[in-house]
Amino acid sequence: MKALSTGVTCVNVATVSAVLFGMAAGGLHTWIALLCLMLGLAAGAVAWFQTCEAESATAAVVSGIAGSPRRSYRCIWFWLVAACFAFFAFRSFCWLLFADGNQLKVQSPNNLGDLSLHIAYIKNFANGVGIWPENPIHVFSRLRYPAGTDIFNALLLLAGLDLTRGLIWAGLFGSLATFYALYRWGGVFTVAGFLFNGGLTGFVFFESLKLIDYQDKGVAWKSLPISMLVTQRGLLYALPVGLLLLYHWRARYFVSVPNENNNRGTKAPPTLPFWVELTLYATMPLFHLHTFLALSIVAAFFFLIGDRVMRKQLAILVGLALLPASFFVWSITDHFQARSLLAWQPGWVQTTGDFASPFLKFWLWNFGFFLPLVLALIGLCIWQARRSNNWFRAQPALAFTTPAAVIFLFACLVKTAPWEWDNIKLIIWAYLMVLPFLWSDLIARWQTPVRVAVCIALFTSGFVSLFGSLAENQTGHGIADRAELDGVGSAVRKLPVEARFAAYPTYNHPLLLNGRKVVLGYPGHLWTQGFDYAPVEKKLNALMQGAPDWREQARSLGVRYLFWGREEKANYATSRHPWELEAPLIATGGWGAIYDLEVPRLAPPAVGQ
């Protein structure tokens, strides 16, 4: 785990340093980026030398059953699954963002809005705005997003690595770290479980013989690589870090190593040095809030079942993490002003929109044979614990499946975001926590034909949907006109980075893709962040339509500049655009025009003067 610990520590320290130095200096600059990256490399080097390899911590899980003679078959399955993961990663991230003639495109249609928003955040940080910045997609608020991964990409951009290459390399290295963390946490079965998750929908392939993503429409339990890892950039960091912490806690608290003087064995040495464990856990809200919540539930459960030493160690960890974690939660929630999104929502998305269906059909269609197998595993663990009269300390499977069940039930009963489907960010952790023990304590103990049949039942749908999705999107989907994007970038480069523009709200506006702030961004993004944007939208419409009080509306929205381009002409076709006569034109081109609303337009000189 040395390489994984080194890599995530490097990213963590560089990003957190950027936040702190950016606050002190009023924004990020090239020298700050270089300093933060050097600090990250130094911290990663220290982590390399202080991280211990605890091979015994996962030997039983990775191998299935100790002493199994099927090493050659395990090797074959490892390379087959690794090849599938590599194909997915290269196909998805090498074409994550690419140029096709004059068009800037993304490979996945799921990324049209998501990647555009991340580009806006990256460019916004790289432009040197104050940290924690104002929200680039909503006036009168600060950024309400765990943007740690985007801050790291902004550091790379300031250090000289262009945006596209930075996104691609972050995706590839994040995928590699995720693959390695999955394998060390639970072996080949867990890697396959992440790569090929699914229920029963993919079996439709054998009727239609069409290779498409059957989990894309109307299915809640979508392909995790396609719907989560590619689009949710925070998971490129959160998945390997969360799995590393789970691996560390399992090795430290639940696995014994042989001892010459004690047949029962002694506790394995901690995998991570305490400072690495603390920094990774305490700063997780900056990168992915749902992962922090899941890890906190696990830590709380371990505290309840632990002995005095275990409770002391966890209390110190959580106690020291409380202040920095609270600081980052305070930052990403607009100083705790973001309204609470928690609401009672039983059934996850069983009654929501296109996902709605009867109880049994919903859960079987989405999860297939997985949930019955998990129930069987829990029953087996309870039976074994009752026989041995030792419920958790000698039963790692029960110790991890219990908090996994709590996380799953919480996600299925309580809505944590305006869009109920976003609870998949919690469900993924319940799923990944169970997979290693589902294999080692249940499936691996069955005969080979039964194991093969179970794996086919579990992974066929996900396999078909994964490769169906990769096969569908061969030409990409355009998000921007490169000439328009460059023209707008040149025009706004001389304008203050903190200035806010009035423009049409859309996900791929050239102002946003250049990291500039607008009054309102894409309504879908605003809704998922919990904004009631209707009053602001009404004022923006009045301004853009050229209402008689358009100047007052502009002042009330804090607008300095008005952008009039392709989207504005199409969506405000009835506008009077009085600014053309009353406000100075400061930039124009084939992309449109920009007007300064704070400076009155000078009257033309009289004839003869």
Buried (B, 14 or more C-beta within 10 A) or exposed (E): BBEBBBBBBBBBBBBBBBBEBBEEBEBBBBEBBBBBBEBBBBBBEBBBEBBBEBEBBBEBBBBBEEEEEEEEEBEEBBEEBBEBBBEBBBBBBEBBBBEEEEBBBBBBEBBBBBBBBBBBBBBBBBBBBBBBBBBBBBBEBBBBBBBBBBBBBBBBBBEEBEBBEBBBBBBBBBBBBBBBBBBBBBBBBBBBBBBBBBBBBBBBBEEEEEBBBBBBEEBBBBBBBBBBBBBBBBBBBBBBBBBBBBBBBBBBBBBBBEEEEEEEEEBBEBBBBEBBBBBBBBBBBBBBBBBBBBBBBBBEBBBEBBEEEBBEBBEEBBEBBEEBBEBBBBBBBBEEEBEEBEEEBEBBBBBBEEBEBEEEEBBBBBBBBBBEBBEEBBEBBBEBBEEEEEBBBBBBBBBBBBBBBBBBEBBBEBBBBBBBBBBBBBBBBBBBBBBBBBBBBBBBEEEEEEBEEBBEBBBBBBBBBBBBBBEEBEEBBBBBBBEBBBBBBEBBEEBEBBBBBBBBBBBBBBBBBBBBBBBBBBBEBBBBBBBEBEEBBEBBBBBBBBBEEBBEBBEBBBBBBBBBBBBBEEEBEEBEBEBBEBBBEBBEBEBBBBBBBEEEBEEEEEEEE
